[in-house]
């Protein structure tokens, strides 16, 4: 293994994120991935370039999708000698693909690579009933017409009932929203605080679009030029009129369609390289990927499903001898406004930090003016496997604008996991 070397983030790109069953309803993961990768190739002049790796991801995939990373790379304009891989860690997927590429660069295994991801909830895989699937397989293996007919002996029409992707955690049966509602109750997160955070996210994103921040980050696709989730005219008063989405019966539900991310389609990608490769290609380094950490919690036996970033960040800070306050930007994925607020409250809580994180003192509070300064998932949407690379590209550009500084990235995921990273300039 080679000694570790710095990992440069050269920038990123994405297509506008859209509500499911709208502009990209018939595109699919591969089509969106190809568009995002192709736009990145165009942006950085990589036509015919052989990279060390293209790592892409998707959460909701068809069996016919094959290796999305490789297939998208073959259609992107890169050299066909560029290898590709497909990864998945739910909502942390494309942050993980960036980390995977970054680790290979750090170890000297490759000089440059792309991390990214896509997701669609418009073109979800729908499977046939298990009993019918067995019949079809038996019929396919049969060597005679009679044997094929025998495979369907006793067939019932109820076997035609399709199987849709599950929305609940396999081990609890509860959806992510239901789990987050439980977290909000445990941590005393009010509906008003959640609506305020959602309003701020929309406002910040709208202002960022107006000042041109996203001009080189978001490429038009299918006639869409900006995220169609974004509501520049939303208000706290409008958000307050929405009904609870997950706890509809107790009268105490606080999560709504307005303070939770909608089902979203989209794709993103980010380019990383060694400093030497960047210099040789005349490309500016926007920032550096310094370190990353993944953590998991036992959500089946009491921990909050989306609280794992608390552990990931604490471990990351300790290893890098940093405090929570040593950052200029905090990019915390807004799966739900309540998740962000629970995380912030946990970091401030002495008991939680001592008993759960093993710290002598709480991590403390952050300057909320530095939180998601150009909006985040509540405003732009959340295609599960595309969010991480979106955030990496956003953080790198923010640091480029500032000229120096440090950003903390935190992403919660299904399955009780969290991914965190540090980006510096």
Secondary structure, DSSP 8 states (H G I E B T S, - for coil): ------EEEEEEEEE--EETTSTTTTTHHHHHHHHHHHHHHHHHT-TT---SEEEEE-SS--GGG--HHHHHHHTTTS-TT--EEEE--GGGHHHHHHHHHHHHHHTTS-SEEEEEEEE-SSS---B--HHHHHHHHHHHH-SSHHHHHHTTTT--GGGG--B----B-TTT--BHHHHHHHHHHHHT--HHHHHHHHHHHHHHHHHHHHTTTTTTTEE-BTTB-S-TT--TT--HHHHHTS-BSS--SSS----BSSSB---EEEEEEEEEE-HHHHHHTT----EEEEEEEEEE--GGGTS-TT-HHHHHHHHHHHHTT--TTS-SEEEE--SBHHHHHHHHHHHH-HHHHHHTT--SS------GGGBSTT--HHHH---GGGHHHHHHHHHHHHHHHHSS-EEEEEEEETTTEEEEEEEE-
